[in-house]
Amino acid sequence: MLVVDPDSVHRQSMRNTLRAAGYRVLEAVDCRYAEYVLHQNQGQIDLLLSAISLAGSNGYELARKLVDAEPKLKVLFVSGETGAKVRRYYSTPWAELQTLTRPFEPEELLQRVRVILESDELAAETS
């Protein structure tokens, strides 16, 4: 799993929660480093967990790039904005279930990650 968030507190919190649940977690602070991490771990990352707001880009643009490189990659976004606000600013093919609104409890993060990883219907689609 690759966690991408510019906020170190949020990133570390998600990392710690996921690792405590037994997930292998890689991290990136921005899009450029996330692309590097994916390239270095080709075929080993099954989920992108990304903030929507990223320096110089956004989580949706990052997801499109990473899914182009890794078509089976699943995606979960985190945001401080609700889904309706997010959809006004970004054109996105991802389902509502694939956005988790902050603040959230660790259990909510783990539950959402499990649902996405187990669902064939929530595979990333960039069209």
C-alpha positions as CSV (number, residue, x, y, z in Angstrom):
1,M,0.0,0.0,0.0
2,L,1.3,3.5,-0.8
3,V,0.2,6.4,1.4
4,V,0.6,9.8,-0.1
5,D,0.0,12.9,2.1
6,P,1.9,16.2,2.4
7,D,0.9,16.4,6.1
8,S,3.4,14.4,8.1
9,V,1.0,14.0,11.1
10,H,-1.8,12.6,8.8
11,R,0.6,10.4,6.9
12,Q,2.2,8.9,10.0
13,S,-1.2,8.4,11.7
14,M,-2.5,6.4,8.6
15,R,0.8,4.5,8.3
16,N,0.7,3.5,12.0
17,T,-2.9,2.4,11.9
18,L,-2.4,0.4,8.7
19,R,0.9,-1.2,9.9
20,A,-0.7,-2.2,13.2
21,A,-3.3,-4.0,11.2
22,G,-0.6,-5.9,9.4
23,Y,-0.4,-4.0,6.1
24,R,2.9,-3.3,4.4
25,V,2.9,0.5,4.0
26,L,5.2,2.7,1.8
27,E,5.0,6.5,2.0
28,A,5.4,9.6,-0.1
29,V,5.0,13.2,0.6
30,D,4.2,14.3,-3.0
31,C,3.4,13.1,-6.5
32,R,6.9,12.9,-7.8
33,Y,8.1,10.7,-4.9
34,A,5.0,8.6,-5.1
35,E,5.7,7.8,-8.8
36,Y,9.3,6.9,-7.8
37,V,8.1,4.6,-5.0
38,L,5.6,2.9,-7.4
39,H,8.4,2.4,-10.0
40,Q,10.8,0.9,-7.4
41,N,8.0,-1.5,-6.1
42,Q,6.5,-2.4,-9.4
43,G,3.7,-5.0,-9.0
44,Q,3.9,-4.9,-5.2
45,I,1.5,-2.1,-4.4
46,D,-2.2,-3.0,-4.4
47,L,-3.7,0.3,-3.0
48,L,-3.0,4.0,-3.4
49,L,-4.2,5.9,-0.3
50,S,-3.8,9.6,-1.2
51,A,-4.7,13.0,0.0
52,I,-6.6,14.9,-2.7
53,S,-4.7,18.1,-2.1
54,L,-1.1,17.7,-3.0
55,A,1.6,20.3,-3.8
56,G,1.8,21.0,-7.5
57,S,-0.9,18.5,-8.4
58,N,-3.8,16.6,-6.8
59,G,-4.6,13.1,-5.8
60,Y,-6.8,12.4,-8.8
61,E,-4.0,13.4,-11.3
62,L,-1.6,11.2,-9.3
63,A,-4.0,8.3,-9.3
64,R,-4.4,8.5,-13.1
65,K,-0.7,8.4,-13.6
66,L,-0.1,5.5,-11.2
67,V,-3.1,3.5,-12.6
68,D,-1.7,4.0,-16.1
69,A,1.5,2.4,-14.8
70,E,-0.2,-0.2,-12.6
71,P,-3.7,-1.0,-14.0
72,K,-4.8,-3.2,-11.1
73,L,-4.1,-0.5,-8.5
74,K,-7.0,0.3,-6.3
75,V,-7.5,3.8,-4.9
76,L,-8.8,5.5,-1.7
77,F,-8.7,9.3,-1.3
78,V,-8.7,11.2,1.9
79,S,-9.9,14.8,2.1
80,G,-11.0,17.4,4.6
81,E,-13.8,18.3,2.2
82,T,-17.0,16.4,1.7
83,G,-17.6,14.5,-1.6
84,A,-20.0,17.1,-3.0
85,K,-17.4,19.9,-2.6
86,V,-14.6,17.7,-4.1
87,R,-16.7,16.8,-7.1
88,R,-17.3,20.5,-7.9
89,Y,-13.5,21.0,-8.4
90,Y,-12.4,17.8,-9.9
91,S,-13.6,15.6,-12.7
92,T,-13.3,12.1,-11.3
93,P,-14.3,8.5,-12.3
94,W,-13.9,7.2,-8.8
95,A,-16.9,6.1,-6.6
96,E,-18.0,7.9,-3.5
97,L,-16.9,4.9,-1.5
98,Q,-13.3,5.8,-2.6
99,T,-13.2,9.1,-0.7
100,L,-12.8,9.1,3.1
101,T,-13.6,12.5,4.7
102,R,-11.3,13.8,7.5
103,P,-11.5,13.5,10.5
104,F,-12.0,9.8,10.6
105,E,-11.4,7.1,13.2
106,P,-8.7,4.5,12.7
107,E,-11.4,1.8,12.5
108,E,-13.2,3.7,9.7
109,L,-9.9,3.8,7.7
110,L,-9.3,0.1,8.2
111,Q,-12.9,-0.8,7.3
112,R,-12.8,1.3,4.1
113,V,-9.4,-0.2,3.1
114,R,-10.7,-3.7,3.5
115,V,-13.8,-3.0,1.4
116,I,-11.8,-1.6,-1.4
117,L,-9.1,-4.3,-1.4
118,E,-11.8,-7.0,-1.4
119,S,-14.0,-5.5,-4.1
120,D,-13.5,-6.2,-7.8
121,E,-15.9,-3.4,-8.7
122,L,-13.7,-0.8,-7.1
123,A,-10.7,-1.4,-9.2
124,A,-9.4,1.9,-10.5
125,E,-10.9,3.2,-13.7
126,T,-9.4,6.3,-15.4
127,S,-11.8,6.7,-18.3
